[in-house]
Amino acid sequence: MPMQVRVIRNIRKRYGCPASVHAPITAALPPQPLPKSNASSDFLAMLLAARVR
C-alpha cells in the first residue's frame, strides 16, 4: 500500500463586534511539534519510519 499524504487546514475563526472598540479575537493554533513549521506530528513520524527502512 503506497503512502498517503493529506493536507489538514486549521481554520481559525475571528470574532468581534462591529460596535466594540476592542480588537477582534482570533482562536489560538493547536500546539505544533516544530514551531514555525507546517510539519505535523504524523508527517514527522512518516519521515522517521521511511528513513529507518
C-alpha positions in Angstrom: 0.0 0.0 0.0 1.6 3.3 -1.0 1.9 6.1 1.5 -0.8 8.8 1.5 -0.3 12.4 2.4 -3.2 14.6 3.4 -3.2 18.4 3.9 -5.0 19.4 7.1 -6.1 23.1 7.2 -6.7 24.6 10.6 -9.3 27.3 10.1 -9.3 29.9 12.9 -12.4 32.0 13.2 -12.2 35.7 14.1 -14.9 37.0 16.4 -15.6 40.6 17.0 -18.4 43.1 17.5 -18.8 46.0 15.0 -19.9 48.3 17.8 -17.0 47.4 20.1 -13.8 49.3 20.4 -11.8 46.2 21.2 -9.8 44.3 18.5 -11.3 41.1 17.1 -10.4 37.9 18.9 -8.7 35.0 17.0 -8.6 31.4 18.3 -5.1 30.1 19.1 -3.4 27.5 16.9 -3.1 23.9 18.2 0.4 23.1 19.5 2.9 22.1 16.9 5.9 19.7 17.3 8.2 22.1 15.5 7.5 25.8 16.0 7.1 27.9 12.8 6.8 24.7 10.7 4.0 23.3 8.7 5.0 19.7 9.5 2.6 17.8 11.7 3.5 15.1 14.1 2.1 12.5 11.7 4.3 13.7 8.9 7.4 13.7 11.1 6.6 10.1 12.1 6.2 9.1 8.5 9.6 10.6 7.7 11.3 8.8 10.5 9.7 5.5 9.6 10.7 5.9 5.9 14.3 6.7 6.9 14.6 3.6 9.2 13.6 1.2 6.4 
